[in-house]
Structures are given as C-alpha cells and as structure tokens.
Amino acid sequence: MKYRILVLLFILGSTVFSATLQHDGSIYGIVVDSEVRTPLIGTNVMIKGSVLGAASDMQGRFSIKNIPPGNYTLVFMYMGYERRIITDVIVRPGRNTQVDAAMTVTMVSGESVTVTGAYFQKIEEAPTSSVSFSNEEIRRAPGSAGDVSRIIMGLPSIAKVNDQQNSLIVRGGSPLENGFYIDGIEIPNINHFPMQGASGGPIGMVNVDFIQDVSFMAGGFSAEYGNRLSSIMNMKFREGSKESVEAQLDLNWAGFGGVAEGPLPGGKGAWMFSVRRSYLDLIVDAIDIGTSVAPRYGDFQGKVFWDVSPAHRIYALWLWGDDHSTSDQETGADNDMLYYGDQDLLQGATGLGWRALWRDKGYSTTTLSYLINSFDETFYDTGSKALLLDNHSEESKISLRHISHFRLDKAVSMDFGLDAQRLVNEYKNLYAGTHDATGGVIEPLVLNKNLKGNRLGAHVSLSLRPTNRLSITLGGRGDWSELSGQTVFSPRAAFSFKFSDRFTLNGAGGQYYQELPALILAQRPDNAQLDWPKAVHGVIGIEHMLSESTRLSVEGYVKSYDQFPMDAMQPGLFLIDEIVYQYGFFTGHGALSSKGKARSYGVEIVFQKKLADKIYGMISGAWFRSQYKDLEGVWKDRVFDNQFVFNVEGGYKPNSRWEFSIRWMGAGGAPYTPMNLTASAEQNRAVLDGSLINESRYPTYHSMNIRVDRRFQIGGSTLVAYLSVWNVYARKNIAQYFWNTKEQRQDAITQWTRLPIFGLEYEF
C-alpha cells in the first residue's frame, strides 16, 4: 500500500508540473533506400488528412512540429520509389515520436499505377512467409500483453500448444529451431524463465516500448541466417530521443518499471534504458496467502547510439533478465504442478555495433556481442517427492558478425558476410534415475563437463532483376563447428514475379542446418559425432492487393527433415520433442543415431486489413500436417500436429482516445500418448501406452480475448490505461493429462481460464 501511495503521489505531482508544458508533439525520423540504406533527400512526408508535412534534408531526416496529440497516418512520396504509408503513429503531448521509413525502388515504370501495397512493409530478403508488425500493433494486440511472441502466435504458421508458454511452433518445427535478432545481434531467448537449449518461456522479456518494428520469417529465409531450421525474428530498437529527456512509468501484468531516454552531449546520439520488476511476490507477502507460487523476475535493457559522421554510426545494446521461483511439494500438489523446486536463472546479451554507409553503393553492419545463460535449479517429482534434476549450468558465447550489401548496378546486388563464435559451456548436473514416458527405466546421469569450441560461418547471395517485374536471389552459406567437427553447406534461392500492380507470385527454397544444443552434445562422448539436423524448405505463394490497405495471401509449403537424433531403446519416440512434453533434453538415453526423419506440409491463407481509417483486422487459417518417422519405419504425428488453425482478430478506433479490439483463436487438438491406466494405477504414476504413441488427441482448442484502451491527455503528459480479458468465456482447454497421485487417477491440467489483464503507462 505504501508503494501504491508513493506512485499515486508521484503521478499527481508530475501531472500538476506538466500542465505548464507544451501540449503539442512532434514527429521526426529518417527516410532511406530500403536496399542500400542511403538517405533519400527531398522525400515528401505528409500527415494524411491534414496540411502538415515536411521534406527530408541532406541526411534524409525530417521533422514535423506542433502536432496536436492524436493518432496519425504518414504518407512518404519520392520520385522513382513506391509510395509508403505508415499507420498508428501516436503523437503525445510534449514528446517526440520517431518514425523511420525504408522506401523501395518501383518495380514497374512507365505505367499507370492504381493500387499498391503502400501500407505493407516489404522484407526484401524474404519474399515468402514474412510479415512485419509496428510498435503500436504489438502493444495493443489482444491476448499478447506486449509480448512479441504472443502476437506472432496469431499467424497461421504457428501451431497452438499451450497458452502458458509462448514457444513458437513454426510449421512443424520444435521450439529450438527459431532464431532471434535485435539490431543485428543474436539473442538466444527473448523470454523470462527460458527453456534450456530452446526458445520459449511463459512471458516475454523485451520491452515493447523499445521496439520500432518486428519482422518475422516463417520459412525460406535467406543465406544470411544460419544454424536455424524454422524461423527468424528480427527486431529493431528505436532511437532514444535526441531532443529532450523523456520518461515513462509502467504498471502491467509483467510488472512495474520505467523507461528513460534523452540526448547525448553534442546532439549526435541518444540513450534509452528501462528497468522492470514483477510484483506478484510482493502481493503474496503483503496479504500472506500461504504457499501459492510467486515467481520473481526482472529485466534491464537499453540502447545507446552515436553518429560519428553522417555515414558511420556506432551503438551499444544490452538485454538482461533475472528470474527466480520457489515452490514446495504442497504448492505443487495444490496447483497441479508435475514438478516443484527452486529456480535461479540469469540470461543476458550485450553487444556493440558499427553501421557504415558506403555512399550510394551499399552498407555494412558489424557486431560484437557476449551472451550468457546461467541455470541453477533443483526439481522434484510432485507425487513421489523424488529428486529429478539438480542443474548447475552456464552457457556463454562471444560472437563476431559482419554483413555487407552492395548494389553493383540497377539490376544486380550482392550480400555477403562472415560470423565467428566462441562457445564456453560448463555443466555440473545430476539427472536422477526415473522412468521414461512409456515406463522404461532411465538410469541416473552425473554430468560434470566443460564443453568449449569455435564455430565459423560465411554466406553470399546474388540478387538479379532481369526485368522490372522479376527478381531472383541465389545464395548459399557454409558453417563449421569445432564441437562436432562438421562442415555443412546450405544453398538458398528465392524469386518474386509481379504479374500486375495487384498480383504477385513468390517462391523460396533451400537447405537449412542446425547444430544440436550443447547440452545434448555434452551428455555422451559419442553425441558430438551426431550429424546436424537438416531441413529442406519449399514455399510457393501469391499475394493479391484488394486495395491499398487490404491484402490477401495464399501460401503452400513443404519441409522435409533429416538427421535427427533417435534412441534404439525407444524406437517409437521422436526425442527432439521431449522439450514439449517433459523437462529437459535426452537425459538417461543410450547411444543415439542420426536416423530421425520428419516432414511437415500445409496451406495458409491470410486476409489482412491495415488501419487506413478506423477499422483494422486479420483473418487467417491453415491446414497442415507435422509427422515423424520412427525407427520401425512408421509415420506418426508429432506433438504439434493441430492439423488446422483459424484466427480472427481486429479492432475499432473511433477516435484517438478509445480503441476496442478482439482476437478469437481456434485449433485442432494436439496429439498425445494415452496412459496405460492399469499400469499407472499399479505404480501410482503416469505410465504411457507405448503401443499408442501420439494416437489420441486433446479436445479442440478455442478461446477469445478482448481489450479496451483509453488515452488520457493530462496537461503535457499522457496516461494510457487498458483492460484485457483472456479466454472471455472461460473455455477449459486441456494442456496435459497427468496422474493424480493423491486421488490415484488420471486428471487434467487446463490452460488459462478467464484471465483479466490490466496496464497503465504514464508518459511525462
């Protein structure tokens, strides 16, 4: 209560002070060529529906001042380039809003252009399976609470497994197959309470107020990206304010904290940072409700940049998370937890970057980063209280990455790059003897090992435009790892053919490799000899512009997997999926072979309308299959195989103060292996039926999330309040069946039922 009173007094005091400030805001930014990143001088920037506007200067920068607070749409026009429209530009009293625009050279010249996709940002390196989201689209999405991964879950390329985890299951791939980058720096995991060796967690760690935009590639991505089988997510952090010091206080379900930003001395750079902490443990302690679980987590992130010259910029970036959780056996039993224990996790990424523009020829980005994941955790079985895991691991990596892009002439451009990594992994772990999913005995394992090695990679791509309508990209990359002593080569290709201003045919394909997680390689000496798992992508799709702000896309894909690890003692199980249905990777397995095969294929449809006036939304659906081939030659469904997903989401903004949004998601039931009830009752623990692996399905999943946002202009400050309700009609979606040792029967763990989410943002 004392904390609440202090925060309230601070807000009231700041409101009184800020009432004397300038109520108008401003929009500033830079306009560049999307291919070579050079500034576009003299670009016309207009606020749609008004007479306000500006032209970009010699550095491509523009500034529009004295704008009343509200929600605006910007229109960018430059001779020889496609028109660009950016919606959801929020102008706040007394503050500066950054909007950067990358414009694309028009592909069709000398013709009358009536309809373009000006509202949709193009991802040049990924003509297929790609989508972009702005800061505001992420912030306001119902059912996401500002979590980047949860808004991605609304796409048809993502399988639906469990509300309580934001793991991305992309076109049949497991959570370990996804890559994340912020401003060119690789981030192993962007979530609190991360899964070791994979991506995903219960709640996102990246502060959405830092994000300028996000691009997501669900397949067929370019040779620039290696060591990932399924998807790439690229995030760009915005610049801090170069005009004045600004601050913001936040209170939402993720915790409470603040953001501060301002200019560097001399006006050639800016800084911004945020600090956040969860508050559930404070509430539990304050009202003394006993043994309920109260995880504690926090994060610290920031960015600093300095423009050495108009052509050269250096920047620093950091993202650190600190997570703790404690639970006892009583808590585990009361909350239907399969495991209980203590967790102390630390993860972080710190990086330096140098971006150079080479006149009108191209650009290059060089980054040096340090990444670390530290795990201290002890888990026990809730039913028997038996020790399952005592994990003391530290995984770190130093990474040097360089990427260059050069335009050789109007029809030819080239990308190339190098990356080098030094990996240091230390494990002091105990895996207790237990039983596997089908009742077999798992021998105990003591892992006390340091695993160190280097990894090198290189790529090159050539992009050709033989006609105004056709573009082709051919490339490849090579990767070598000292940990496994292997070298792999990955060819890639993509094309885009524009039949008309409205209709485009896109395609992409290639070969992708990913080294197994170091935790797997360390568990047995011969595991290091396992081949890198491989995936071959094939994607074909069409885009049809129904209007400037409305797009229909249809895409089909095939993914063929090979060289996954398998255990001859468990010939019916696909071991890489253990990360989904049990804690940890491959503990207690015998000798593994690289004989695992899998496949996924499907068709996806997306109808999307950007916010051109007051209404926006997206309707999407997919039919797909995700299967693996066991060692006996039988094809079986993987645990992600929903078979279909269907999503509807959208919103209505009657004015700049109110916004109403909704999301409905539905999916087929995911496969699971039923219990052998007789054996489970005899042993009073879950024993799965090994003859029926993944042959049963959970009930169909569906839920609805709604959200209401309200903006208040208080003098020179802004208060944003929102209320969201997840799973409005309280659908009891099954997350997992388990054996209830107290009642000695099979029971069910449900996903989130009705869950109210609130948030407050005070900007001053």
N, C-alpha and C positions, 0 to 999 in steps of 0.2 A: 504494500500500500504506500509506503514511503517513496518507493521508486516511481509509482504512478503519479503521486502528488508532485514530485520534482519535475517529471516530464511535462505534466499539465501546466505548471507554473512557467516552465521554460517556453512552452509553446505560446502561452498567453502573453508573456513578456516580449517574445520575438514578434508577435503579431502587432502589439502596440508600437514597437520600434519601427517595424517595416511599413507601417501605414504611411510614413512620410516619404517612402521610396518611389521611384518612377514605376508606374504601373505597366507601361508598355514593355514589350520584349523585343528581341531581335533574332534573325536567322542568319547564320554565316556558314561557309563551307568552301569546298574546292571542287572544281569540275575538271575531270581528266579523261583522256582517251582510255577506253576500257582495255585495250590491248597492250599499249606501251607505257601507260600511266603518265604521259606528259600532260602538262596543263593545257586546257583549251581556253585561249584568250578571246574575250568578247562574247562568251556564251550568254544568251538572254535567259534570265531567271525571273519568272513571274509567279506571283501568288494567284492561283486560279480564282476567278470571280472578283478580282479587285484590280486597282490600278497600281498596286505596289509591286516593285521589282528592282532588278539591278543587273549589271553586266559584269562578268568576271574580268579580273585585271591581268597583268602580265604573268602572275604566278597561278592563274586560274582561280583565284579566290574571289568570293563575292560576299556582300553583307547587305542585308535589308533591315533597316532600323525602324523604330517607332511603330511596331505592330501590336495592335490590341491583343490581349490574351485570347487564345482560342485554338481550334483545330483547323489546320490548313492543308492545301494540296499545292505542291510546287511543280511548275512546268519548266523544263530545260529544253532550249532550242539552239541548234548550231548548224550552220550550213554544211551539208555533206554527211551529217550524222542523224541517226534515228532519234526522234523525239523521246524524251524520258520524262515520266511523271512519277512523283513520289508523294504518296498519301500519308496520312496520320502524322503530320508534322505538328507537334504540340508546342505552342508558344506560351511561355509562362511569364508572369509579371516580373520585370526587372532582371530577367535571366536571358542567357544566350543559348539558342538551340542550334546544334551542329547538324548540318545535312550535307553529305558529300555525294557527288553523282559521278558515275563512270558511264560514258556515252560510247555507243558503238557506231562505227562507220556503216553507213547504209549499204545494204547488200544489193539493192535494186535501184538503179539510177535511170533517169530519163523517162520515168513512168509516173502516172498519177497514183499517188498513194492515198487510199481512203481509210483503211483500217490498219492499225499497228498494235503491237503488244507493249505500248509505252508504259503501262502500269506494272509490267512484269520484268524484274531484273534478270538478265541473261547471265548464266555461268559459262563463260567461254570454254573452259577446259572440260565441260561435261554437258554435251548436247542432250543426253538422255538421263532419265532417272534423277533429276536435280530439281531443287526447289529452294527459294530464299524467303526469309522472314525478317521483317524490320524489328527494331526495338519495341515499338508500340504493339505490334502484332503478337509478340511474345508476352509482353507484360499483361495484356488484357485477356488472353485466351482462357476461357472457362475450363476448369479441370487441370490447369497447369501451375497456378500459383507462382508464375515467373520462372518455372523450371524449364530450361531449354529442351531437355529430353522429353518432357511430357507433352509439349506442343507437337514435337515430331511424331509422337505416338498416334496422332490423328491422321497420319498419312496411310494410304492403303498398302504401302510396302512394309509396314510394321505389324508383326503378329501380336496378338493380345494374350498375355500370360497371367500377370498379377498386378493389380493396382498398387500394391505396397512396394513394388520395385519399379524403377524407371529404366530397367535394362532394355536396350533396343535389340529386338529380334528382327533383323533386316533380311527379308526374302529368304527365309530358311536358315540363316546363319546364326551361330550362337553369340552370346554377349561378348566373347573375347575377340570377335572379328571386326570391331569398329575402331576407327581412329579419330582423334580429336586434336584440333589445332586452334591456337589463339594467336593472331598476328604472326603466323608462320612458325610458332613454337609448339611442338607436340606436347600434349598433356595426357598422361596415361589414363586418368579417370577424372571426370568433372563432377563427382558426387561425393557427398558425405557417406561415411560407413561403406567404403568401396569393397567390392569383391576382389580378393587377391587373384591376380592373373587375368582379370577380365574387367570389362566396363560395367557400369550399373551401380545402383545403390538406392536407398529409399528417398533421398532428397538431393536436389541439385546444389552445387557449391558456387557456381558462377553468378555474380551479381548482375541481374538483368539491366540495371541502370548503367552499367559499363558498356553494354553491347550496342554496337551500331547496327550490325546486321549479321545474320547467320545464313550460310548456305549448306545444304545437305545433299550428298550424292549417294544414292542407294544402290549403285552398280555402274559398271562400265566406266569408272573414273580413270583419269589419265595416268601416264607413266611417272608423273611427279610423285605419286604416293606409293610407297612400298610397305611390305610387312603387314598388310591388312587384306582380308579376304572379302569383306562385305560392303563396308560403307566408310565414308569420310564426312566429318562435320567440321566446317571452317567457321570460326567466329572472328569478327573484327571488333576490337575495342575502339570506342570513340576517343577523340582527343579531350583532354581536360580544357576548361575554359581559359582562353588566352586574354580575356578582357577583365575579369574580376574574380575575386574569391567567392565561391558559392558553396552552399552546404544543404544537406537533406537529412532528416531523421526518418527512420522506417520502423514500423511495427507490423509484423505479419506472422503467418504460421511458421515460417522458417526461423524467426527470432526477432531480435531488435538490434538496431545498429544505426550507422550513419555513413554518409558519403561526403567528402570534402574535395574541392578542386580549385585550381587557380593557376595564374601565370607564373612562369619562371622569370627571374630578373632579366631585363633586356627585351622581353616580349617575343623571344624566338622559340618559346616552348611552353609547356604546361605540365601540370602534375594532377593526379587524382588518386584517391585511395578510399577504401571502405573497410569497416570493421563490423562484424556481426556476431551475435551470440544467441543461442537458443535460450528459452526461458521456462521450458516445461519443468525442469528440475527445481527452479525457484518456486513455482506454484505448488509442486508436490511438498517441498519442505515447509512452505508457509502454512498450508492447511492440513498437513500431517495426515495424509490418506493411507499411510502404511506402506505396503510392499509393491505398489504399482511401479512399472518400469518408467524411468525418467532419463532417457538418453540426454547427453550434454554434448554440444558441438558448437564450433565457431569457425570463422574464416577471416582471413586478412588478404586483401588483394589490391593491386594498384598498377598504375602505368605512368611513366614519365617520358616525355619526348623533347628533343632539342633539334631544331633545324639549323644545322651547321651552315648551310647555304640553301638557295632555292632547289638545288639538285640532290642534296645529301641530308639525310635525317638519321639520327641515332635514337634508340629508345630502350627503355628497360621495362620489364613486365614481371609481376610475381603473383602467385596464387597459392595460398597455403590454407590447409584445413586441419583441424584438431578435433577428434571425436572420442567420446567416452561413453560407455554403457556398463551398467552393473545390474545383475538380476540374480535372484536365488531360486531354489527349487520350487518354493511356494508360489513365487511370482510366475515362474514358467508354467506351472500347472494351472494357475488361475487364468492365464492369458493364452492358453492353448499353444504354448511355445514348445517346439520339439527339442530345443536346446536352451540352456541357461548358462550364465557365466559372466566373465568380465572382458571388456574390450577397451584397449587404449591404442588409437590409431593416429598416425601423423602422415600427412602427404603434402607435397609441395612441389612447385615449379618456379624457378627463377631464370630469367633469360635476358640477354642483351641482343639488340638487333641493329642492323645498318641497312637502310634502304637507299639505293643510288639510282638516279635517273640519268640515262645516257643520251641527253638531248632528245631528239625525236626518234631515236633508233630503238630504245628499249629500256629495261630496268633490271635491277638485280636486288635480291634480298639475302642477307647473310645473318644467321642467328647462332648464338652460343648459349646453351641452356644447361641447367642442372636440375634433375628430377629425383625425387626420393619418395618411397613408400615404406613406412615402418609399421609393423604389426606386432602388438603384444596382446594376446588373447588366450583365454582358457575357457573351454566349453565342456559341459557335462550333459549327459542324456537326462531329460526331464523325468522320464519314467523310472529309470533304474538308478539315477544319480552317478552313473559310471563316468569316469573321465573319458572324453572323446578326443580332445585336442589341447595341446599346450604349445602354442605357436609364438615364436620369437624370431621374426624375420625382418630383414632390412634389404630393400631392393633400390639401387640407385643407378643413375645413368647420366653421363656427360655427353652432350650431343652438339655437333657442329653441322650446320645445314646451309647450303648455298643453292639458290635458284636464280637463273637468268632467263630473260625473254628478250629476243631481238627480232625486229621486223626487217627482213632482208630487202623486200620491195613490197609493192602493193598487194601482191598475190602470194607471198611466201614469208613465213615467220618460223622461228626456231625457239624451242625451250630446251634447256639443259641444266643439269645440277649434280651436285655431289653431297653426300651426307656420311658422317663418320660418328660412331658412338663407342663409348667405353662403358661397359656394364660391370657392376660390382654387386653381387648378391650374397648375403650371409643368412644362413638358416640354422637355427637351434630349436628344432621342433620335435615333439613327441606325438605320434598318432597311435592311440590305444587300440588294442585288439578289439574287434567288433564283428558285425555281420554285414554282408553286402545287401543290396536291395532284394535279392532273391533268396536270402537265407544262408548263403555260403559264408564260411569263416574267413575273416580278414586278419592276417597276422599283424601284430604291433610293429611299428616302424619308428626308429630313432634316427632323425636326420640332423646331422651335425656337419655342415659342409659350407665352404666358401666356393662360389662359382663366379669366375671372372673371365672376361673376354672382350674382344673388339668386334664391331660389326661395320661393314662398309657397303655403300650403295651408290649407284650412278644411274642417271637417266638422260634420255634425249628424245625429243619429239619434233616433227616437222609438220607444219600446218600449211595446206595449199588451198588456194581459191581459184581454180581453173576458170570458173565463170562467176558472174555476180550472184548466182543462186546456189552454187555448190561449194561446200567447204569439206576438206578431208584432213584428218590428222592421223599420222602414222608415227609410232614410237615404241620404245622399249626401255627396260631397266634391268640392271643386274645387281644382285645382292649376295654378299658373302658374310658368313658368321664364323667366328673362331670357336664359339660354344659347340656348334655341331659340325664344324669343319666342312660346310657345304656351300656351294655356289649355285644360284638359280638365275634363270633369265626369263623375263616376262614381256612378251610382245603385247602391244595395245594398238587399237585402231578405233576411229570414230568418224562419222560423216553426218552432214546435215544438208538436205536439199529443200529449197524453198520453191514449191510449185507456184505459189502466189503470195500476195501480201497476207492472206488469211491462213494458208495451209502449208505446213512444213512436215517433212519426213525425216526422222532422226534414227541413227543406229550407232551401236558401240559394241565392242567385244574385246576380249583379251584374256590373258592368263595372269593369275594372282597367286602369290605365295605368302605364307606367314609362318615364322618360326614358332615352335611350341613355347608356352610360358616357361621361364627359367625354373619355376617351382617343380614342373614336371621333369625337366632335364636333370635336376639335381637329385631326384629320388632314387635312381638306379644308375650305375655307371654306363650301362648299355643304352639308356634312354637318350643320351646325347647323339647316338647314331641314328635315331629315328629321322625319317625324311620330313621335310617341311610340308605340312598340309597344303594342298593346291586346289584352286577353284578356277574354272573356265566360265566366263560370263558371255552371254549373247543377249543383246537387247535391241528391240526394234519398236518404234512408236511414231505416232502422229500427233501434231498439235494443230488445233483449229481455233482461230480467233473469232469468236462470235461477235465481239465488239472490242473496243479499245481496252476495256476493263474486265472482260469476261473471256475465259479460255477453257476449252475442252481438250483433254489429252487422253489418249488410249495407248497403253504400252504393254508389250509382252516380253517375257524374259525366260531364259533357261540358265541354270547354274549347275555345273557338274563338279562334284567334289571328289578328291582322291587323296591317298596317303595319310589318312587319319589314323591315330594310334588305336589299336584293338588288343584285347586280352583274350588269349585262347582259353583261359579258365572261365571266362564269361562271354562265350561266343555270341550271345544274343543281344548284348548291350552295346550302345554307342557311347563310349566313355567320355567323349568331349562334352556331352550333355549333362554330365554329373553336376556341373556348376548350377544347373537349374533346379534339380530335384534333391540335392543333398549338399552339405557344406564341404567345400574343398575339392581338390583335383586328385584322382588316381591314387589315393592312399591305400597301401597294402596290396597293390596289384603285383602280379608276377611280371615276367618278361613280356614286353609289348612289341607288336609288329606294326608296320605302316601299311596295313592292308585294308583300312577302313575306307568305304566309299559312301557317297551320299549324293542326293540330287534335289533340286527344287525348281519349280516352274510355275508360271502363273500369268494372269492378265489383270491389269489395273486400269481403272477409269477414274479421272478426276475432272470435276466441273468446279471452277473457281471464279469467284467474282471479287475483285478488289473494291476498296471503299472509294467509289467515284463520287457518291453523293451521301446518302445516309445509311445504305444497306451494304453489307459485305457477307461473304459466306463461302463455304466449300462443301460439296457433296462428293464423296469418294467411295469406291468399293473395289474389292479384289476377290478373285477366285485363285487359289494356289494350292500346291501340294509340296510337302517337305518330308523326305524319306531318307532312310539309310539302308545299306545292305550289310547284314550281319555275316559272321564268318562261315555260316552254313549256307550262304547264298540266297537268303530270304530277304526281300524288301519289306521294311517295317516303317511305320510312321514315326517321325521324330516328335519330341515333346512340344514342339512349337506349331504343329500342323493344325491350325484352326480350320483350314480349308476355305473359309470365307471371312471377310471383314467388311463392315459397312459403317461409314461415319457421316454424320451431318452436323455441321457447325456453322454459326454465323452470328451476326449482331446487327443492332439498330442504334444509330447515333442521331437522335432528333436534334441535338444541338451540341455545343462544346462542353456542356456541363454534365449531361447524362449519357450513359451508354448501357445497353442491355444485350447480353449475349448468352448463347446456349450451345451445348455440344451433346449429341447422342452418339454412342458407340455401341456397335454390336459385333459379335464374332462367334464362330462355331466353337464348340467345346474342344479344348486341347486334349490330346491323348494322354492316358496314364495306364500304368500296370495295376490291375486289381490285386487286392490282398488274397492270400490263401487264408481264409478265415479260420479254418481248423488249426493250421499250424500256428497262426497268430495267437489264437486262444490258448493253445498248449504252452507257448513260450511267453505269453503276455507281452508281446511286442509285434511290431509290424513285420510280417513276412510276405513278400510279394510273390505272386504266382509266376514263376519263370517260364511257364508254357504259354502265357498270355501277355507278353511284353507289349505295352502300348496298344492293346487291342480294345480297351474301354475308353470312353470319352466323358469328360466333365459336361455338366449341363451347359447349354448355350449361354454365352456371356452377353449382357447388355446393361447399360446404365446411362443416366442423364445428369449433366452438370449445368448449372445456371449461374449467372453472375450479373451483378449490378454495380456500376461505377458512378461515382459522383465527385465532381471537381468543385472546390470552393476557392474563390479568389478573395483573399483576406489582405487588403492593403497591397503591399508589394510582395506577398507570399502566396503560396498555393498549398492547399490541403487536399489530397486525393484519398478518398475512402472507398473501399469496395467490400462487398459481401458476396461470397460464392458458396453454393451448396453442391457438394459432390454426391452423386448417386441419390438424386432427389427422392425417388420413390422406393429407396431402401431395398433394392434388389440384392438378395443373398447369393452373390456369385461365389462359387466354390474355388478356393485357391488350392486346396490339397486335402486329401483324406489321410488320417493318421490313426494310430492305435491308442485309444484312451486307456492308460494303464490303471487308472483309478476305477473306472467302470468296466474295464476289461471288454471293450467293444470297439468297433470301428466308429470314428467320429469325423467331423469335417471342420476344417479351418476356412472361414469365409474371408473374402476380400473386404475392403472397406464398405461398410453400410453407409447410411446417411452421415455426411461429414460436413459441418459448417466451417468455412474458411473466411477469415477477415483480414483486412490490411489497411494500414494508414501510412501515408507518405507526406511529410511536411517539408516543403522546399522553401528555403529562405536565403 
